[in-house]
Amino acid sequence: MHKYQILKDCGQPISRETVGANYGGGWYRYVEEWVYIENGYGGNQYMYLIRFDSDGIAREIKYLGEQK
C-alpha cells in the first residue's frame, strides 16, 4: 500500500521519522518509518512500525509489542 492509502485508512501515526535516504539518478529519495498504536480488548494497546521505501510504498510492518 502507498502511504497515502494508509493515512486515509488509519489516520495520522503517532510518530513519523525520516530514517535514511537512497541516492539514485542524481537525487536523494528519503525512507520513512511511521508508528501506530492500535487499541485492543481489555484496554490493551499494540504498537506497530511501518517502514516505507523511497517510493512511498509500505515494505515492512513490524509488531513492536503490547503497551500497558
N, C-alpha and C positions, 0 to 999 in steps of 0.2 A: 504494500500500500504506500501511496505517496503521503508525505507529512501533512498535506492539506486535507486529505481524506481523514486522517487520524484526528486532526484538530476538529473537523466537523463532527465526527462520531464520538469523540471522547472529551472534547473541551480542552482548555489550557492545561498543560502539565504543571506540576509544582516546581519544576526546575528545567531549565534549558541551558545547555552549555555547548560551546564550540570546543571540541576536544582534539582536533587535528586538521590538517589541510593536505590535500593531494595536489601536486603540481603536475600540470599537463597542458600541452598546447599553448604554452606561454602565459598561463594564468593559474591562479590558485582556486581550488574548489574545497570548501570547508565541510567537515564532517561534524555532525551534531549528535548529542545524547539528550534525551528527554526522560524525566522521571514522572511516573503517575502513581497515585495511591488509590486502590480500589477498596471500597467498603464491603466487608463480608458479613456473614452471620454472627450474631452474638457480639457485635461491636468490634470484631477484629478487622484489621486493615492489612492489605497486602501491597507491597511496593514492587513496581516493575520499572525496568530501564529499557528504553527503545533506542537503538543506535541506527542512525540514518547514514546512507552513503552520500557521496558528493552530488548525486542527482536528486536527493530528497526522498529516496526510497528506503523504507524500513528493511534492514537486513538482519537485525538481531533483536529478539525480545528476551530479556533476562529477568528471572524472578529474583528479587533481592531479599525476600524474607517477609515475615509477619511483623507488623508494628502493633505493639500493645499499648 
